Amino acid sequence: MNKAAYTEDVPEDRFELLNRILEVEKPVKVMLIGSTDSGKTTLLTFLANKLLENGLKVAIVDSDVGQKGILPPATVSLSFPEGAFESPSQLSGEVHYFIGTTSPGQYLGEMAVGVRRLVDVALSRAEVVLLDTTGFVTGPGVEMKRLKAELVRPDLMVFLERGSELSHLKRLLSPYGEIVTLSVSTKAKEHTRSERREVRKEKWRAYFSNSQLVELNLSKFSISGTELFRGRPLTVDETELLSSLFRWLVIAGWKGERYVVVKADAESVPRGYSRSSILAVDFEKLSNLLVGFIDGDGLCVGLGILKWVKFGEMKAQVLTPLGQKELERVVEIRFGRIRVLETGEELGLLRREEL
């Protein structure tokens, strides 16, 4: 299932935008902004195909982590299409930046940095860079768009707008590039939350098909995105004290800026403790947690699903489609905040502070 497919049956103002892009000095950066189901991906697909027809080198930066076109999910991805395509899902991503969640409200910095880094790569090879963004245009989404615009400085910011819903955002972003406003097409289809979840399920399943379970020596990698493994291991006395005080089965723990404990509840009892002193991580929340494999440039080689951690041996079993040569490029394992099965079923999101 794909939410958008290539069509030339679009409003006339889309052709006017195309001509505008063809006329401006290259390279040109075009940022697409609109709420959920406003037709951003349909517009992107139309523009990319027509620009390719005109002989231009095109790059697509897909930062819509919630409804990802270019695999893998939960990343910002860069693709260089070489010919006509029906949907971004047909494209292969060449460069990725790990976000680790499909709900990036707590990851504004990572989203902005990821977009900027991939746009920089895109400009080294393309004449037109098309940047697709999330439909997150309220609350923290406003600040996310501002950060992206400030870092990227798009030549054109194309707003797909219903009425005047984005007027505040347009005023906020106006210092960072020229604004073009298009009305949302009457043919734009709205999707239910269930339909969007089904689209994501297919993307997850496609990415993790042909995966294998690998065992990794965690001591050979930097571990980021979590407080786990940070600081010295707990002493026997500290482990016994925490177990006694809070009725926990303490599986692993460290003392750094605060106590960090991986635990299972031995009893169902009320527990009160200061979160500034103790971070308690339920062992089950690590099961089927998304992780990113990061190379020496800070870019994402690919994804894995954490299946089991042997804390005493500093080893982890991870399901991933990456081969041995790709894994040899990895210097860092970064913890995400979504739990997902290789079948595509999402088990839930974690808050940033939970790990």
VMD Tcl script that draws the C-alpha trace (Angstrom):
set ca {
  {0.00 0.00 0.00}
  {1.31 3.44 -0.96}
  {-0.34 6.75 -0.19}
  {0.87 8.47 -3.37}
  {1.48 7.47 -6.97}
  {2.77 9.40 -9.96}
  {0.15 11.30 -11.90}
  {0.13 14.27 -14.24}
  {-3.53 14.90 -13.44}
  {-2.68 17.71 -11.04}
  {-3.88 21.31 -10.61}
  {-2.40 23.84 -13.00}
  {-0.43 25.59 -10.26}
  {1.75 22.46 -9.96}
  {2.93 23.02 -13.54}
  {3.56 26.68 -12.72}
  {5.74 25.58 -9.79}
  {7.57 23.15 -12.08}
  {8.34 25.94 -14.54}
  {9.53 28.14 -11.68}
  {11.99 25.42 -10.59}
  {13.17 24.92 -14.17}
  {13.86 28.63 -14.56}
  {15.80 29.38 -11.37}
  {19.57 29.14 -11.08}
  {20.83 25.71 -10.05}
  {21.36 24.09 -7.67}
  {17.98 24.77 -6.11}
  {16.52 23.47 -2.85}
  {12.75 22.99 -2.61}
  {11.13 22.23 0.76}
  {7.56 20.86 0.77}
  {5.41 21.71 3.79}
  {1.86 20.72 4.58}
  {-0.32 18.98 7.13}
  {-1.10 15.27 7.05}
  {-2.67 14.08 3.77}
  {-2.14 17.41 2.03}
  {-0.50 15.81 -1.02}
  {3.20 16.54 -0.35}
  {4.41 13.15 -1.57}
  {2.18 13.28 -4.66}
  {3.60 16.71 -5.48}
  {7.15 15.52 -4.87}
  {6.64 12.52 -7.17}
  {5.20 14.72 -9.90}
  {8.00 17.28 -9.66}
  {10.78 14.69 -9.55}
  {9.51 12.83 -12.62}
  {9.03 16.00 -14.67}
  {12.44 17.37 -13.67}
  {14.05 14.07 -14.66}
  {12.23 14.28 -18.00}
  {13.90 17.67 -18.47}
  {17.32 16.13 -17.99}
  {18.04 17.47 -14.51}
  {19.81 15.57 -11.75}
  {17.38 15.24 -8.86}
  {17.85 14.32 -5.20}
  {15.03 13.46 -2.81}
  {15.39 13.87 0.94}
  {12.58 11.99 2.68}
  {12.18 13.21 6.26}
  {8.58 12.10 6.78}
  {9.53 9.49 9.38}
  {5.91 8.75 10.24}
  {4.86 7.89 6.67}
  {8.18 7.00 5.09}
  {8.38 6.50 1.35}
  {12.07 5.61 0.99}
  {13.11 2.74 3.28}
  {14.09 2.24 6.02}
  {11.49 3.73 8.38}
  {12.44 5.93 11.34}
  {15.28 7.57 9.41}
  {15.79 10.58 7.17}
  {16.77 9.16 3.77}
  {18.38 10.45 0.59}
  {17.82 9.00 -2.87}
  {19.05 9.97 -6.34}
  {16.40 8.69 -8.80}
  {17.84 7.93 -12.22}
  {14.60 7.49 -14.11}
  {10.82 7.62 -13.90}
  {9.19 6.14 -10.80}
  {5.61 5.65 -9.69}
  {6.15 6.11 -5.95}
  {9.07 6.98 -3.64}
  {8.73 3.45 -2.25}
  {10.38 2.25 -5.46}
  {13.52 4.26 -4.73}
  {16.60 3.04 -2.91}
  {18.08 5.24 -0.23}
  {21.82 5.81 -0.54}
  {22.35 7.77 2.67}
  {20.36 7.73 5.91}
  {20.29 9.53 9.25}
  {18.90 7.65 12.24}
  {16.00 9.18 14.18}
  {14.76 5.98 15.81}
  {11.06 6.74 16.04}
  {8.06 7.45 13.84}
  {6.89 10.19 16.20}
  {9.71 12.77 16.28}
  {8.24 15.34 18.67}
  {11.08 14.78 21.16}
  {13.72 14.62 18.43}
  {13.60 18.07 16.86}
  {17.36 18.46 16.94}
  {18.04 15.11 15.31}
  {15.46 15.78 12.62}
  {17.00 19.14 11.76}
  {20.57 17.86 11.81}
  {19.65 14.81 9.72}
  {17.96 16.93 7.07}
  {20.85 19.38 6.90}
  {23.45 16.64 6.57}
  {21.59 14.83 3.81}
  {20.85 18.05 1.92}
  {24.58 18.79 1.99}
  {25.29 15.37 0.47}
  {22.52 15.89 -2.10}
  {23.95 19.22 -3.25}
  {27.25 17.53 -4.13}
  {25.53 15.53 -6.87}
  {22.15 17.06 -7.77}
  {20.84 20.17 -9.47}
  {17.47 20.05 -7.69}
  {16.97 18.87 -4.12}
  {13.39 18.06 -3.15}
  {12.80 17.87 0.61}
  {9.68 16.09 1.83}
  {8.68 16.84 5.44}
  {6.31 15.40 8.02}
  {2.69 16.50 8.37}
  {3.59 17.67 11.88}
  {2.74 21.39 11.60}
  {1.40 22.20 15.07}
  {2.96 22.25 18.53}
  {6.59 21.05 18.41}
  {6.17 20.54 14.66}
  {6.29 24.31 14.15}
  {9.71 24.54 15.78}
  {10.88 21.50 13.82}
  {10.03 23.22 10.53}
  {11.76 26.40 11.66}
  {14.94 24.53 12.55}
  {14.98 22.73 9.21}
  {14.38 25.93 7.27}
  {17.02 27.84 9.22}
  {19.64 25.13 8.62}
  {18.80 24.33 5.00}
  {17.83 27.82 3.74}
  {15.57 26.48 0.96}
  {15.34 28.51 -2.22}
  {11.63 27.71 -2.37}
  {9.34 26.68 0.48}
  {6.16 25.24 -0.99}
  {3.18 25.28 1.36}
  {0.24 23.00 0.59}
  {-2.49 24.74 2.50}
  {-6.18 24.38 3.29}
  {-7.59 27.86 3.77}
  {-5.16 29.82 5.93}
  {-4.18 26.99 8.29}
  {-0.43 27.55 7.81}
  {-0.39 31.36 7.92}
  {1.53 31.48 11.22}
  {4.10 28.97 9.96}
  {4.58 30.92 6.74}
  {5.28 34.11 8.67}
  {7.71 32.27 10.92}
  {9.66 30.73 8.04}
  {9.58 33.72 5.69}
  {13.11 34.92 6.60}
  {14.63 31.64 5.37}
  {13.50 31.44 1.75}
  {10.91 32.34 -0.86}
  {7.41 31.11 -0.05}
  {5.08 29.57 -2.62}
  {1.53 28.70 -1.57}
  {-0.53 26.00 -3.29}
  {-4.02 24.91 -2.40}
  {-4.50 21.31 -1.36}
  {-5.88 19.40 -4.34}
  {-9.53 18.38 -4.15}
  {-8.28 14.89 -5.08}
  {-6.07 14.63 -1.98}
  {-7.26 11.61 -0.03}
  {-7.40 11.63 3.75}
  {-6.27 8.46 5.48}
  {-7.41 7.14 8.83}
  {-4.96 6.45 11.60}
  {-5.54 2.76 11.00}
  {-4.69 3.11 7.30}
  {-1.49 5.00 8.08}
  {-0.53 2.33 10.59}
  {-1.10 -0.34 7.93}
  {1.15 1.55 5.50}
  {3.88 1.66 8.14}
  {3.40 -2.05 8.84}
  {4.09 -2.89 5.20}
  {7.19 -0.69 5.21}
  {8.60 -2.36 8.31}
  {7.87 -5.81 6.92}
  {9.49 -4.98 3.59}
  {12.63 -3.61 5.21}
  {13.14 -6.55 7.58}
  {12.40 -9.27 5.04}
  {15.43 -11.51 4.52}
  {16.90 -10.47 7.86}
  {19.16 -12.63 9.97}
  {19.91 -12.84 13.67}
  {23.45 -11.73 14.47}
  {25.28 -11.68 17.78}
  {27.27 -8.53 18.44}
  {30.00 -7.82 20.95}
  {28.78 -4.54 22.39}
  {32.19 -3.69 23.83}
  {33.41 -3.13 20.25}
  {30.91 -0.32 19.62}
  {30.02 3.04 21.04}
  {26.53 2.85 22.54}
  {24.41 5.98 22.19}
  {20.81 7.09 22.53}
  {20.58 5.64 26.04}
  {22.08 5.87 29.53}
  {22.57 2.10 29.59}
  {26.20 0.99 29.84}
  {27.22 4.45 31.08}
  {29.34 4.58 34.25}
  {30.76 1.80 36.39}
  {28.89 -1.48 36.99}
  {26.96 -1.69 40.26}
  {28.60 -3.43 43.16}
  {27.00 -6.49 44.72}
  {25.96 -4.41 47.74}
  {24.34 -1.76 45.55}
  {22.48 -4.40 43.57}
  {21.19 -6.07 46.71}
  {20.14 -2.75 48.24}
  {18.17 -1.66 45.16}
  {16.55 -5.08 44.92}
  {15.51 -4.97 48.57}
  {14.27 -1.38 48.55}
  {12.15 -1.58 45.41}
  {11.34 -5.30 45.10}
  {13.15 -5.48 41.77}
  {15.00 -8.27 40.08}
  {18.04 -6.21 39.05}
  {19.35 -7.65 35.79}
  {22.10 -5.07 35.23}
  {23.04 -1.65 36.50}
  {25.56 1.18 36.39}
  {26.45 4.23 38.48}
  {27.23 7.33 36.48}
  {25.43 10.64 36.69}
  {22.72 8.61 38.46}
  {21.93 4.96 39.07}
  {20.75 3.20 35.91}
  {19.05 -0.14 36.44}
  {17.64 -2.73 34.06}
  {15.06 -4.57 36.11}
  {11.97 -6.70 36.28}
  {9.39 -6.20 39.02}
  {9.55 -9.05 41.53}
  {6.39 -7.84 43.28}
  {3.57 -5.45 42.43}
  {4.09 -2.79 45.11}
  {4.07 1.02 45.14}
  {7.54 2.46 44.50}
  {8.72 5.97 45.13}
  {12.12 7.24 44.10}
  {13.67 10.32 42.57}
  {14.06 10.10 38.78}
  {17.02 12.44 39.11}
  {18.78 9.75 41.16}
  {17.58 6.53 39.53}
  {16.64 5.54 35.98}
  {14.84 2.20 36.08}
  {14.39 0.49 32.70}
  {11.97 -2.42 32.37}
  {13.81 -5.31 30.75}
  {10.85 -6.05 28.49}
  {11.09 -2.59 26.92}
  {14.43 -3.58 25.41}
  {12.87 -6.51 23.60}
  {12.16 -5.74 19.92}
  {13.56 -2.23 20.32}
  {14.70 -0.54 17.12}
  {18.42 0.26 16.94}
  {20.47 2.07 14.34}
  {23.87 1.00 13.04}
  {25.98 4.14 12.66}
  {29.19 4.57 10.66}
  {32.22 6.74 11.36}
  {30.55 9.74 9.68}
  {27.54 9.58 12.00}
  {25.29 8.31 9.22}
  {23.01 5.30 9.43}
  {24.11 2.14 7.63}
  {20.86 0.36 8.46}
  {18.51 -0.78 11.21}
  {18.17 -3.71 13.55}
  {15.66 -5.09 16.04}
  {17.16 -5.83 19.44}
  {16.10 -9.32 20.48}
  {18.20 -10.10 23.55}
  {20.99 -8.58 25.60}
  {23.44 -10.69 27.61}
  {24.60 -7.94 29.95}
  {27.19 -10.05 31.75}
  {28.91 -10.90 28.47}
  {28.27 -7.51 26.81}
  {26.66 -9.24 23.85}
  {23.40 -8.59 22.01}
  {21.35 -10.54 19.50}
  {19.97 -8.26 16.80}
  {17.80 -9.04 13.79}
  {18.96 -7.08 10.74}
  {19.00 -7.25 6.95}
  {22.60 -5.93 6.92}
  {25.33 -8.22 5.67}
  {28.78 -8.73 7.13}
  {30.47 -6.11 4.94}
  {27.91 -3.48 5.97}
  {28.26 -4.38 9.65}
  {32.04 -3.96 9.37}
  {31.43 -0.25 8.69}
  {29.55 0.19 11.96}
  {31.25 1.95 14.87}
  {28.20 2.89 16.94}
  {24.89 1.33 17.95}
  {22.18 3.91 18.66}
  {19.03 3.04 20.59}
  {15.70 4.14 19.13}
  {12.34 4.65 20.80}
  {9.97 2.34 18.98}
  {9.41 -1.37 19.53}
  {8.50 -3.28 16.40}
  {8.38 -6.84 15.11}
  {9.89 -7.95 11.82}
  {6.32 -8.74 10.73}
  {5.67 -5.00 10.84}
  {3.55 -4.92 13.97}
  {4.38 -1.92 16.15}
  {4.50 -2.76 19.86}
  {4.63 0.81 21.10}
  {6.65 4.01 21.42}
  {8.92 4.91 24.29}
  {9.48 8.40 25.62}
  {12.97 9.79 25.21}
  {13.61 9.80 28.94}
  {12.71 6.10 29.36}
  {16.13 4.88 28.22}
}
mol new
graphics top color blue
foreach p $ca { graphics top sphere $p radius 0.5 }
foreach p [lrange $ca 0 end-1] q [lrange $ca 1 end] { graphics top cylinder $p $q radius 0.2 }
display resetview
